[in-house]
Amino acid sequence: MTAFRVQDRAGCRLDDIYVYTRDTWSEEQAVRYIRGLFKRFGEIAARKTPWRPVPAEFGVDGFYCRHEHHYIYWRLLSDGAVGIVTVLHERMHQLERFREDAPL
């Protein structure tokens, strides 16, 4: 299985997701959701999830998929690992937030 690495900005987004979920629903739900995201990261690295190219208007090479209410964006790193670039909520303006998080 190929490794994955959570990039700095993605780590910040994961922290935000955890805090929001914990404060809105419960710590148990927050832990379950974050674990689900990390399971999906592993599936991405193992290519068990389709690698959809990031739309051309984003102006970067990379891939994305959906996990429940979030979109996960990643790129292939020079050592072959998957770099998780950011994780954005479905209601966020994807292009604007992606450009904030991923100056690839």
N, C-alpha and C positions, 0 to 999 in steps of 0.2 A: 504494500500500500504506500502510495506517495504521501509525504508529510504535508501538513498545512501549517502556516504561520499567520497569526492574527496581527495585522499591521497596527501601528499606533492609533490611527484615527478610528479604525474598526473597534479597537479595545475601548475607546472612549464611548462609542455608540453602544457597545454591549453593556457598559456600566450604566448608561442612561436608561437602557431598556430594562435592566434589572431593577433599578430604583423606581422607575415609573410603575412597573408591574407589581412590585412589592407594596408600594404605597397605595395603589389603586385596588388590587385584589388581595394578595397575601404573599408572604415570603415563600410559602410552598409553591404557589403558582409561578413566582419569579424564578425559583430554582429549576422547576420543571421546564419552563420556556427556554432558559439559557442552556440547559442540558440538551434540549431539542435542537437548538441552533448549532451547538458543538457536534452533535451527532450528524447534522446535515453537512457541516464542514468536512467531517471524515468521509461522508458519502461523496462529496464533491472531489476530494483528493483521490478517492478510489474509483472515480468516474462512474459511480452508480447513479448519479444525477446528471441529466443532460447539461451540456456546456453550451448555453445560448450566447452568441456574441453580443456584446454591448452595442446598442444602436449607434449607427454612424454619427448621428448628431452630437453624441457625447465627445467625439474626437479622440478616443483612446482605444487601445487594444485591450480587451478584457472580456469577461464572461459574467453572466448573472443567472440566478434562479430565485424562486420564491420559497419562503418557508412561512407558513401560516400568514401572518400579517406583515411580513417584512421581505424585502428584496436583499439578497446577498450578492455583492459584487466582488470578483476576484480576478487575479491575473496569474499567469505562470511565471515564476521567478527563474532567474538564470541557473539556479541549481536544480531545477525541476520541481521544486516544491510549489504548492499553491499558496499564494499570498492573499489572504482575505483583506480586501481594501476597505470596505465599509458595509454596514448593514443599515438599511433605510426603511422606515415604516411606509406602508402602502399609501398613506395619505400625504406624505411629504412630496414636495415637488422634486422629482427624482433628478432631473438634469442639474438644477441649481445646487442641491445638496451634494450630489456626486462631485461636481466641480470643486466644492469646498473641501471635500474629504480626499479626493484622489487626483492630485496633480501628477499624473503619470507621465 
